[in-house]
């Protein structure tokens, strides 16, 4: 699966930008596609 460019794969934690782990990335993509379906 290719990640949509508009989807951020990082999160800000304690002022530090971190990459999402695999599980978080999957969740983010699921949320993203749910929004597209609306």
Secondary structure, DSSP 8 states (H G I E B T S, - for coil): ----TTS--EEEETTEEEE--HHHHHHHHHHHHHHHH-
